[in-house]
Amino acid sequence: MLNDIKEMKRFVAILLTAFSMTAGIEAKTLVAYFSATGTTKAAAQQLAKQHNATLWEIEAAEPYSEADLNWRNKQSRSSIEMNNPNERPAIKQCTNIQPYDTIYVGFPIWWGICPRIINSWIDNNLEQLQTKTLIPFATSGSSGVEGAVEYLRKTYPTLTWQDGLLLNQ
């Protein structure tokens, strides 16, 4: 039954996209991103400009310090978060995603996947995301985006994920 529901949602999304194109209604696109150092922010800005999309930063309620991002320190905030699959860092206010059809979800690659703050954002918007097309994009100095996309598809199987993009600067 789960596959039937998932297929129905995809079919409805395709129909809505086709209707909006034939009716002259422009599909609305959102680029939502988390950036710890500014690299993903720059990629998100370019992506938003290319797609005439709204830009939205996913912000931690408590910003990450340089020490928090020290992946070599097993006691750093990022290490602790990434070593606990159930960790969900608090985020600042979310934008209303209801008007958007397509949402690019951007992040730096941490430990081969997306940072847990992306899980926080998805969990906070899970109901509204059910009818959206989601396209992950990432920045990384050494990893591809494939592991992150696989993780997102496995963690959120009811959402419609497209293949991911690696947008290194």
C-alpha positions as CSV (number, residue, x, y, z in Angstrom):
1,M,0.0,0.0,0.0
2,L,2.9,2.4,0.8
3,N,4.1,2.1,-2.8
4,D,0.5,2.8,-4.1
5,I,0.4,6.0,-2.0
6,K,3.9,7.1,-3.0
7,E,3.0,6.4,-6.7
8,M,-0.3,8.3,-6.3
9,K,1.6,11.3,-4.9
10,R,4.1,11.3,-7.7
11,F,1.2,11.1,-10.2
12,V,-0.6,14.0,-8.6
13,A,2.7,16.0,-8.6
14,I,3.2,15.3,-12.3
15,L,-0.4,16.3,-13.1
16,L,-0.1,19.5,-11.1
17,T,3.1,20.4,-12.9
18,A,1.6,19.7,-16.3
19,F,-1.5,21.7,-15.4
20,S,0.5,24.7,-14.3
21,M,2.6,24.6,-17.5
22,T,-0.5,24.4,-19.8
23,A,-2.4,27.0,-17.8
24,G,0.5,29.4,-18.0
25,I,1.1,29.3,-14.2
26,E,4.8,29.4,-13.3
27,A,5.9,26.6,-10.9
28,K,7.4,28.1,-7.8
29,T,10.8,27.0,-6.6
30,L,12.5,27.4,-3.3
31,V,16.2,26.9,-2.5
32,A,16.5,26.0,1.2
33,Y,20.0,25.5,2.5
34,F,22.2,25.2,5.5
35,S,25.7,26.6,5.3
36,A,28.2,26.4,8.1
37,T,31.1,28.2,6.5
38,G,29.5,30.1,3.6
39,T,30.4,27.7,0.8
40,T,26.9,26.2,0.5
41,K,25.4,29.6,0.8
42,A,27.3,30.8,-2.3
43,A,26.2,27.7,-4.2
44,A,22.6,28.2,-3.1
45,Q,22.6,31.9,-4.2
46,Q,23.8,30.8,-7.7
47,L,21.2,28.1,-7.9
48,A,18.4,30.4,-6.8
49,K,19.5,33.0,-9.4
50,Q,19.6,30.3,-12.2
51,H,16.1,29.1,-11.4
52,N,14.5,32.4,-10.4
53,A,13.8,30.8,-7.0
54,T,13.2,32.1,-3.5
55,L,16.2,31.7,-1.2
56,W,15.8,30.5,2.4
57,E,18.6,29.8,4.9
58,I,18.1,27.0,7.3
59,E,19.7,28.4,10.5
60,A,20.6,26.7,13.7
61,A,19.0,28.3,16.8
62,E,22.5,28.3,18.2
63,P,25.0,29.1,15.5
64,Y,27.9,26.8,15.0
65,S,31.3,28.1,16.1
66,E,34.6,27.1,14.6
67,A,35.2,24.7,17.5
68,D,31.8,23.2,16.9
69,L,32.8,22.3,13.4
70,N,36.1,20.6,14.3
71,W,35.4,17.1,13.0
72,R,38.7,15.9,14.3
73,N,37.5,16.5,17.9
74,K,35.1,13.7,18.9
75,Q,33.6,16.0,21.5
76,S,32.8,18.8,19.1
77,R,29.2,19.7,18.5
78,S,29.2,18.4,14.9
79,S,30.8,15.1,15.9
80,I,28.3,14.5,18.7
81,E,25.4,15.3,16.4
82,M,26.6,13.2,13.5
83,N,27.3,10.2,15.7
84,N,23.7,10.2,17.0
85,P,21.2,9.4,14.2
86,N,18.4,10.7,16.4
87,E,20.0,14.1,17.0
88,R,17.9,17.0,15.8
89,P,19.5,20.4,16.4
90,A,17.1,23.2,17.1
91,I,16.5,25.6,14.1
92,K,15.3,29.1,13.8
93,Q,11.9,30.0,12.3
94,C,11.0,28.1,9.1
95,T,9.6,29.7,6.0
96,N,6.1,28.8,4.7
97,I,6.9,26.2,2.0
98,Q,3.3,25.6,1.0
99,P,3.5,27.8,-2.2
100,Y,6.4,26.0,-3.6
101,D,6.3,23.0,-6.0
102,T,10.0,22.3,-6.2
103,I,12.4,22.6,-3.3
104,Y,16.2,22.4,-3.6
105,V,17.6,21.3,-0.3
106,G,21.3,22.3,0.2
107,F,23.9,21.4,2.7
108,P,27.6,20.6,3.1
109,I,28.5,16.9,3.3
110,W,29.2,15.9,6.9
111,W,30.4,12.3,7.5
112,G,29.2,11.3,4.0
113,I,25.6,12.6,4.5
114,C,23.7,15.7,5.3
115,P,24.1,17.4,8.6
116,R,21.5,16.6,11.2
117,I,20.1,20.1,11.0
118,I,18.6,19.1,7.6
119,N,16.7,16.3,9.4
120,S,15.4,19.0,11.8
121,W,14.2,21.1,8.9
122,I,12.6,18.1,7.1
123,D,10.9,16.9,10.3
124,N,9.5,20.3,11.0
125,N,8.0,20.5,7.5
126,L,7.3,16.8,6.8
127,E,3.6,17.1,6.2
128,Q,4.0,20.0,3.7
129,L,6.9,18.2,2.0
130,Q,4.7,15.2,1.0
131,T,3.5,17.0,-2.2
132,K,6.8,18.6,-3.2
133,T,9.6,17.6,-5.5
134,L,12.8,17.7,-3.6
135,I,16.2,18.0,-5.2
136,P,19.2,17.7,-2.8
137,F,22.4,19.6,-3.5
138,A,25.6,19.6,-1.6
139,T,29.1,21.1,-1.4
140,S,32.1,19.0,-0.4
141,G,35.8,19.1,-0.6
142,S,36.1,15.3,-0.9
143,S,32.8,13.5,-1.0
144,G,30.1,13.0,-3.6
145,V,26.4,13.6,-3.0
146,E,25.2,10.1,-3.7
147,G,25.5,8.9,-0.1
148,A,23.5,11.8,1.2
149,V,20.8,11.2,-1.4
150,E,20.6,7.5,-0.5
151,Y,20.4,8.5,3.2
152,L,17.6,11.0,2.6
153,R,15.6,8.5,0.5
154,K,16.0,5.8,3.2
155,T,15.2,8.2,6.1
156,Y,12.2,9.8,4.3
157,P,10.8,7.2,1.9
158,T,7.4,8.9,1.5
159,L,9.0,12.1,0.0
160,T,9.7,12.5,-3.7
161,W,13.5,12.8,-4.0
162,Q,15.3,13.6,-7.3
163,D,18.9,12.8,-7.9
164,G,21.3,15.1,-6.1
165,L,23.7,17.7,-7.4
166,L,27.2,18.4,-6.2
167,L,27.9,22.1,-6.5
168,N,31.4,22.8,-5.5
169,Q,32.8,26.3,-6.1
